[in-house]
Amino acid sequence: MFSIQELRSSTGKELMLELAKTRKEMLKIRINLRTKHEKDTSKAQKTKQYLAQILTILNETKDERKVEKIVTKTKILKKKK
């Protein structure tokens, strides 16, 4: 698991790979908890929180890209006038 700063400095592709890896890990933890192979239930909660952090950072970067597109479009429109 990466820290928040490491996740924020990661590229979109790296975040998507980490997201896929974490989802697989979450599935394994859930299966192990149901079959009583895993006793530590806090692993599921920690993994779920980490998954939410990755998704939040991905959504923030999408929002930033949208804002950048809008700003560049308005600058282009102002130049044409």
C-alpha positions, 0 to 999 in steps of 0.5 A, spaced: 500 500 500 502 506 498 501 513 502 497 518 500 502 522 497 505 517 493 498 516 490 497 523 489 504 523 485 502 517 481 500 517 474 493 515 472 495 508 469 499 507 475 493 508 479 488 504 475 493 498 476 493 499 483 486 500 483 485 493 480 490 490 484 487 492 491 480 490 488 483 483 487 486 483 494 479 485 497 476 479 494 481 475 497 480 478 503 472 477 503 473 470 501 478 468 506 473 471 512 467 468 509 471 461 509 474 463 516 481 462 514 482 470 516 481 472 523 483 479 522 477 483 520 480 489 520 484 488 514 477 488 510 476 495 513 483 498 511 483 495 504 476 498 503 479 505 506 485 504 501 480 503 495 476 509 497 482 513 497 485 511 490 478 512 487 477 519 490 484 521 487 482 518 480 476 522 481 480 529 483 484 528 477 478 527 472 475 534 475 482 537 474 482 535 467 475 538 466 477 544 469 483 545 465 479 544 458 474 549 460 479 554 462 483 553 455 476 553 451 474 560 454 481 563 453 481 561 446 474 564 445 476 570 448 482 571 443 477 570 437 473 576 439 
